[in-house]
Amino acid sequence: LLLFTFVCGAFIAHTGLGQTNKFIAAKKLQIKELAKQPASIAKDTSILRYELDIANEYVNAKRIDSAHYWINSAHKKVKALDWKPGWGYFYRTRGYYYTFAAKKDSSVSDYIQAIQIWESLGRWREAGIAGARLGALLGADYQFDKGLYYLNNSLHIFEKNKDYFSQANVHNYIADVYRMMKNYPKSLEQYQKTVELAQKYKLPPTVIQTPHVGTMYLFNNLPDSATLYYKKFGIDPINDPASIKDNYLANRLAEFYLEKNSPAKAATYA
């Protein structure tokens, strides 16, 4: 499975459940305050954006039922507004929701509609975000050529606009697609590009998927470099499997030892 936890927290730096709850509470308060104001297009469009922000954040937290509530509320509002960008935001957010609600075809459809809207408006960064999420989804579905097409297209958009944070995220997406293709050198190369961008432009450190960079060094038969990255994250999974903090990493190490014909070790991580 693709690592959607960094993804597709896509293009926003998140710091955990506490921050998620604070973010949602702040957005709900903003909606409450806006509701007291006289009717206006600015008021209505702001409330719509905040509701979609809340839905997006609930998806990040894998609280799908809560996300569904806010998606439905936003849908009612966007239908009542004569505001084309609203549909762009809506389709992109609902596409993200459908990804985790296991409705792949619906997700693909929504992302494509979002991309078309943003392109028609000349809003290239927004189109790039929707395209990157679509590429990640297709890559996770083992449609590698299509996934890489959308991811590389988004990467070009972000490079043209010097959006280094989004570039770094897309390199992470591409790295995981190459990992699923078992092209480990290319996967490591993509992770290294993320590290270079983060260091050069002082991006939030969370953009570097430290344990996954370490794992890709391991897949490239560079265990010392892998250990160095693992220690940066406070784990030592090679010598201490119990130090692993997430299922994604455990799955990757199980795969690694299966490929090394070490079924006993693979079973430990599995």
C-alpha positions, 0 to 999 in steps of 0.5 A, a space after each residue: 500500500 502507498 504511504 498515504 499518511 504523508 501524502 496526502 497530508 499533502 502539502 500541509 505540515 501536520 504534527 499529530 492528533 493534538 494539532 489536528 484537534 486544535 485545527 478543527 476546533 479553530 475552523 469550527 469557531 471561525 464558522 460560528 463567528 462567520 455565521 453571525 455576519 450578514 449574508 455575503 458572497 465572502 461569508 458563504 465562500 469562507 464557510 465553504 472553505 473552512 468546512 472543506 478544511 475540516 473534512 480534509 483534516 478528518 480524512 488525515 486523521 482517518 476519521 472517515 465518518 466525521 469527514 463524510 458529515 462535513 463533505 455532505 454539508 459542503 456539498 449543499 453549500 457549493 451547489 447553492 453558490 455561483 463560484 467555480 473555484 468552490 467546485 475545484 476545492 470540493 472535488 479535490 477534497 471529496 476525491 481525497 475522502 473517497 480514497 480512504 472510503 475505498 471508492 477508487 473510481 469515484 476518487 479518480 473521477 473527482 480528482 479529474 474534475 478538480 484538475 479540469 476546473 483549476 486548469 480552466 481557471 489558470 490556478 496551476 498550484 491547485 491543479 498540481 495538488 489535485 494531480 499529485 493526489 490522483 497520481 498517488 492514488 493510481 500508483 497505489 492501485 499499481 497503475 504505475 504509468 498513469 500514476 507517474 504521469 500525473 505525479 511528474 506533471 505536478 512536479 513540473 508545475 511546482 518546479 515552475 512555480 518554485 514551490 519547494 515544499 510541494 516538490 518535496 512531497 511529490 518526490 516522496 510520492 514518486 519514491 513510493 511508486 518506484 518502491 512498489 515497482 521494486 526499482 529501489 535505486 530510483 526510489 532512493 534517488 527520489 527520497 534523496 531529492 526530498 532531503 536536498 530540498 528540505 536542507 537547501 530551503 529549510 523546509 519543515 523537517 516532517 517533509 523528510 520521511 526519515 524511517 522510510 528513507 532509511 528503509 530504502 537505503 536498506 533495500 539498496 544494501 546500504 545498512 549503515 546509512 539505513 541505521 543512521 536514518 533510523 537513529 535520527 528517528 529514535 528507532 533501531 528496527 534492524 536490531 530491535 523490531 519492537 522499536 518500530 512505531 508504524 505498520 507501514 515500516 514493519 510491512 516494508 521490513 517484512 518484504 525486505 527479509 522475504 526478498 532476502 530469503 529470510 522467512 523467520 525474520 520476515 515473520 518477526 516483522 509481519 
